[in-house]
Amino acid sequence: VRVVFEGRTRVAEVTLVNKGDTKSNYRISFENRRMQRDGQFEKIEAPGEGDMFAENLVRYAPRRVTLEPNAPQTLRLMLRKPSDLVDGEYRSHLHFAAVPEDAKENSIEDTASGGNTLSIRLTPIYGVTIPIIVRHGEVNADAEISNLDFSKNNDGTASLAMVLKRTGNMSLYGDLHIYVDGDEEPVASKRGIAVYVPNQDRELTFALSADVRQAISGKNVRIKYTDLTHSSTDISSVATAHLN
């Protein structure tokens, strides 16, 4: 799930649904995060080189919601861009944090008869984040696949490692497909792979099933990455899978 403001888009909606059987409360706020080379995110407070945040460009409401079981709630987002905004891509992440009903009660309890011992109650706070992306002016991206490496695993499966490189001032977000060279249908796919600005590359490793290993072993294999934002970013790389 992600929200992208580009072109003439100024308003967007996110629908929240409580799939549980009890009422849930959520607090909504912006966070800024940087993607690491392995695809994991780290929370950051100040922009580093190349970071441009969207939190001051997008307003949203409500900021706290109570969801009844199976009841939807719409979160509305509105883009407001200043006239002097620099061309490029801006990104922040909306964080939806669950707020327990008793989060403010009994977190520290006096349980000893004499009042000299404290019992600390820890309540886990669950949450999810989604990227909110604003693209302004001239933006573009291109991609390149490099460092393809197949390896065998002891359990009969195989792994494929590679580096997905990004150039330009826009993030990549797309699907990766693995073909036996010459075939039209992929033997394996991985969807929703992103390389976010300002990262220039991302290290990827995929586990391939025993059936896929058998299908590609000793053959030329074509790796294709298709960016879902701009169809012009469609790249392929060919390597031989030496997995006998």
N, C-alpha and C positions, 0 to 999 in steps of 0.2 A: 504494500500500500504506500503510495506516495502522491503528493500533489505538486503539479508543475504549473506555474504561471508563465505564459509566454504569449507573444503576439498581442491580441486584444483582450485576452482573458484577464478579468479583474476580480471575479467572484468564484469561489469554489465551496463545495460542501463535503464534509466527512460524516458518515453515518456510523454511530456507535450502537452496538447491540449487546445486551447482557445475555450470554448463553447459559448462565447458571440458573439456579432455582431460588436464589435469595437476592435481596436488594443490594446494590453495590454503589459506592460513592467513588468518584474520580476527580482528581485535581489536574488541571491542564495547564501546562506552562511550556515556554520555549527553552530548549537546550541547544548549545552549540557543540558539535562533535567533529572530530577529525578521523578519517579512515586511515588505518594502518595498512602496511603492505600486504598483510595476510587477510584483509577484509574486515577485521575487527574494528570497533569504534572506541575512541577515548573521548571523554568529556573535556572540553577546554573552556577556559574563561575569557581569554584574550585571543584575538586573531593572530595567527602566525603569517609567514610569508605566503601570499596567494589566497589566504582565507578571506572570504567576503560573506557576511552574515545577512540573513533575510529577516531576522526578528524585528527590526525597526521598519520593515516595509509591509508587513502583513499584520492586520488586526483580526482578532477572532473572538467569538462569543458562542456559548458561555464559557467561563473559565473553571467552573466546577459543575458537575452533573451528578444526579442520582438516577441510576438506571434500575427500573423494576425488571424482574425476570422476563426475558424475551421481548422487552419493550425497546424500540429504537429511539435514539436521540440524535438530532442533527446539529453538527458543529459548523458554523458558517465562518468563512474566511474571506477577507477583502484586502486586495492589494492597493497600496497607496505609494506611488513612486514620486520622489522629488524631481523637479525639472532638470537638475544638474547630476542625475544619477549616471555613474560611469558604466559603459558597456561591459557586460560580462554576466557571470552566473553567481547568484547569491543563494546560500543554503543555510537553513537552521532546521532543527528537529522539534516537532511537537511531542511532548512527553505526557503520556496519560498515566498518572500514578494512582493506584487504588488506595483509598483512605479507609482503614478499618473503622467500624462503628465505635469501637472502644479505644481508639488510638490515644485519646486524651485521658483515659481513666485507667488507674491501676497499673501504670507503667513501672512505677516503683512502689513496692508495698512494704509496710512495716509488719513483718510476720513474727518476730520474736516477742515473747511475752514481756520482756523487759524493754523492748523498743531499741535494742542495740544492734540488731541485724537487719540489713536491707535485702530484699529479694527483688532482683531486676527482671522484669518480664519483657522479652524481646518479641515484637510483632513484625513479621516480614511485610514489606511494602512492595507489591508487585506493580510492574508498569511496562508499557511498550512505548516505542517512539516511531514516528514516521517522518521522513524528510519532506520539508517544504522548500521548493526550489523556485526561484524567480530568475528568469532569463530576460536580459534587457539589451537592446541594440544588436550589434553584429556579434553573433556567437557561432562557433563551429567546433567540431571535434573530428579526430581521425584516430584509427586504432591500428595496432600491429601485434601479431602473435610471434613470440620468440621463445627460445630455450625449451623447446618441446622435449620431454623425456618420459619414456615409458619404463616402468619397473614392475617386476613380479613380486607378489606377496606370498607368504608361506601357506596361506589358506586357499590358494588356487585362484584368487582374484588378481587384479592388476591395478596399477595406479598411473595416472597421467598427470604430469606436472608441466607448467608453462608459465610464462610471464605475458600478461596483457598490458601493452603500453598504450598510453593515451597522449595525444597532442591536441593543442587548441585551448580555447577558454571555456569549454563546456564539458560536463560530465558525460560518461558513457553509461548506458543501461541497456542490456540486451541479453540475448540467448546464445549459448554455445552448443554446437552440434558436432558430433564425431561421425564421419563417414568412412567406409572402405572406399578408397579412391575409385571413382567411376560409378558408384551406386548413387541413386537419387534419394534413398531413404536412410536416415541416420541410424546407427546402431546404439547410440546413447546421446542424451541431451541434458543440459543443465541450464535452467532458466533463471532470469532475474539477476544477472551478474553486473555489478556496477564498479566503475572506477570514478570516484568523485574528485572534482577539483578541490585542492590543487595537486592531488596525487598524480604522478606521471606514469606510474605502473602499479600493477597488482600481481602478487604471486598466487597462483591457483594450483590446487591439487585435488584430483577427483579419483574416487575409488570406482573401479570398473568391475562389474560382476564377472564370474567365471565364463558365462556365455559370451559376454562382450570380448573378453580376453581371447577366447577361442576364435571368435569371428574376425579379429583384427591381427592375430599373431602372424608375423612374417610378411604382412602385406603393407602396401602404401596406404596411409591413413590421412584423410583430409580433415582438418579442424577448421570450422567455420564459425565466425562470430558475427552476429547481426545486431546492430544497434536498433532498438525499438523506437527511439525518439526521432531519428533521422535515417530513413532507409538507405541513404547514400553511403552510410558507414557500414559496409558489408565486406568483410575481409576473410581470407582463407590462408591456411598454411598447410603444407604437405610434409609428412614425415613417415618413416618406416617403423612399424611396431615390431621390434625384435623381442618377442616374448616366448619363443619356443622353449 
